[in-house]
Amino acid sequence: MKYKIQKAKVEDVPHIYKLVNKFAKKNLMLPRVLNEIYEKILEFFVIKYKNKLIGCAALHITWTGKDQEVLAEIRSLAIEENYQNKGLGSSLVTKIEKEAKKLGVEKIFALTFTPEFFKKLKYEVVSRDTLPHKIWTECINCPFFMECKEVPVVKQLK
């Protein structure tokens, strides 16, 4: 099968919204509102198969962290169920890592309910305390704020 990974376009927004929130309803990721996806469309990459969007993920630059490291976050990583376990999620993360390196990002992280997936890609599970407080600013609006089960994972890019 021939899959295509590319930068998302405005026309992809409704599909990204539907895919992300399908997984959010199962408590597998955080929900995203349509307006937020439109505003952050430049952060998203998508995977298409026969022009159908089957996966997405976003690269969000957060800030300069400890020791002046440039940090970025992988967000909203989702692959349609019928296309999972084919290496597509890994391919999407690899694409995002390459883009992050081009932008000068030194360390990339994710907050995930599936740390085993990231461990296979050489990410390390870390304590929440090792990440800058600024990355938690969105958490205050999260429905799971007081009972968060997301696991922080980090990978050094440089």
Phi and psi in degrees as a GROMACS rama.xvg file:
@    title "Ramachandran Plot"
@    xaxis  label "Phi"
@    yaxis  label "Psi"
@TYPE xy
-104.988  113.21  LYS-2
-106.883  148.718  TYR-3
-124.523  122.625  LYS-4
-101.008  129.348  ILE-5
-151.443  165.938  GLN-6
-64.5124  142.664  LYS-7
-71.1565  153.208  ALA-8
-117.721  164.298  LYS-9
-55.3487  -37.6048  VAL-10
-64.0327  -17.1173  GLU-11
-83.2872  -15.8342  ASP-12
-54.2612  -50.0377  VAL-13
-59.7199  -34.2158  PRO-14
-72.5186  -40.2367  HIS-15
-61.7824  -46.8222  ILE-16
-55.6319  -48.6719  TYR-17
-63.9357  -44.0218  LYS-18
-66.4927  -49.3545  LEU-19
-61.4142  -45.5211  VAL-20
-75.4917  -19.8063  ASN-21
-64.1237  -42.8259  LYS-22
-74.1866  -32.6863  PHE-23
-64.3251  -36.6953  ALA-24
-63.7907  -23.5569  LYS-25
-93.698  8.54344  LYS-26
58.9073  34.4484  ASN-27
-100.203  -11.5263  LEU-28
-162.312  170.53  MET-29
-81.5785  143.51  LEU-30
-70.755  157.249  PRO-31
-129.715  141.461  ARG-32
-88.6004  153.363  VAL-33
-56.8241  -44.8901  LEU-34
-58.4689  -41.4701  ASN-35
-62.38  -40.2701  GLU-36
-66.2474  -42.9643  ILE-37
-58.7874  -45.9935  TYR-38
-65.3655  -29.0716  GLU-39
-111.66  24.0136  LYS-40
-58.4337  -30.4981  ILE-41
-67.3335  -16.4493  LEU-42
-84.1295  -17.1744  GLU-43
-91.0349  143.228  PHE-44
-117.243  150.749  PHE-45
-130.858  157.041  VAL-46
-113.035  130.91  ILE-47
-122.722  146.799  LYS-48
-131.59  119.665  TYR-49
51.6417  46.4136  LYS-50
64.3156  11.097  ASN-51
-102.875  129.465  LYS-52
-72.2501  121.137  LEU-53
-121.515  -2.76152  ILE-54
-164.669  159.018  GLY-55
-156.517  161.798  CYS-56
-166.091  156.412  ALA-57
-123.231  148.166  ALA-58
-110.341  111.623  LEU-59
-113.404  114.559  HIS-60
-77.059  126.18  ILE-61
-98.6302  -54.7875  THR-62
174.71  -179.558  TRP-63
-88.7667  119.699  THR-64
-95.1004  -154.19  GLY-65
-53.8393  144.336  LYS-66
55.1088  28.1297  ASP-67
62.661  23.5175  GLN-68
-72.4779  141.186  GLU-69
-90.156  123.088  VAL-70
-106.638  150.102  LEU-71
-143.019  156.466  ALA-72
-120.519  139.307  GLU-73
-90.0913  124.657  ILE-74
-125.718  157.364  ARG-75
53.0459  41.1879  SER-76
-77.8572  117.191  LEU-77
-146.392  137.33  ALA-78
-128.139  131.354  ILE-79
-50.9162  140.579  GLU-80
-52.0845  -43.3704  GLU-81
-64.9114  -14.7785  ASN-82
-112.929  5.4913  TYR-83
-75.292  161.372  GLN-84
63.2896  32.1247  ASN-85
-121.833  8.90436  LYS-86
84.7105  6.6072  GLY-87
-71.8163  -40.1572  LEU-88
-61.6505  -42.9454  GLY-89
-62.9223  -42.3943  SER-90
-62.8084  -39.1947  SER-91
-67.1454  -42.3819  LEU-92
-63.4837  -42.2143  VAL-93
-60.0857  -42.7555  THR-94
-61.4621  -43.2315  LYS-95
-66.1321  -40.458  ILE-96
-61.1494  -41.6485  GLU-97
-62.4855  -42.4956  LYS-98
-63.7799  -42.281  GLU-99
-60.9664  -43.4733  ALA-100
-60.8362  -42.4179  LYS-101
-60.2613  -32.0479  LYS-102
-83.6845  -6.09342  LEU-103
93.0301  13.7478  GLY-104
-70.8938  134.421  VAL-105
-99.807  -29.465  GLU-106
-140.201  137.244  LYS-107
-123.437  145.761  ILE-108
-141.362  166.91  PHE-109
-143.243  152.258  ALA-110
-109.507  116.342  LEU-111
-137.538  153.434  THR-112
-93.314  -5.22545  PHE-113
-127.772  68.9785  THR-114
-63.1594  -26.0561  PRO-115
-61.2187  -37.3684  GLU-116
-58.3672  -48.2647  PHE-117
-70.5277  -33.659  PHE-118
-59.216  -37.0817  LYS-119
-63.9559  -21.7418  LYS-120
-100.96  19.1795  LEU-121
71.944  27.7667  LYS-122
-88.5234  151.056  TYR-123
-113.791  132.561  GLU-124
-71.3857  131.21  VAL-125
-128.027  165.398  VAL-126
-73.1307  145.742  SER-127
-55.927  -32.7513  ARG-128
-64.7739  -18.8993  ASP-129
-81.6376  -13.6447  THR-130
-96.1784  145.735  LEU-131
-60.4586  146.838  PRO-132
-60.3403  -28.5316  HIS-133
-59.576  -31.2817  LYS-134
-68.7111  -15.9678  ILE-135
-91.6541  2.16241  TRP-136
-63.0473  -32.1033  THR-137
-74.4853  -19.2217  GLU-138
-62.1776  -29.5058  CYS-139
-59.6357  -27.0254  ILE-140
-93.8424  -0.0788911  ASN-141
-81.0168  139.886  CYS-142
-65.6748  -17.1036  PRO-143
-102.283  14.1046  PHE-144
-47.1283  -50.2385  PHE-145
-81.217  -15.8785  MET-146
-129.544  44.3833  GLU-147
-65.2416  132.488  CYS-148
-115.667  7.17374  LYS-149
-69.737  143.157  GLU-150
-108.577  127.825  VAL-151
-79.0662  132.225  PRO-152
-127.425  145.933  VAL-153
-137.018  147.993  VAL-154
-139.086  131.983  LYS-155
-79.5198  128.766  GLN-156
-98.4603  -25.4992  LEU-157
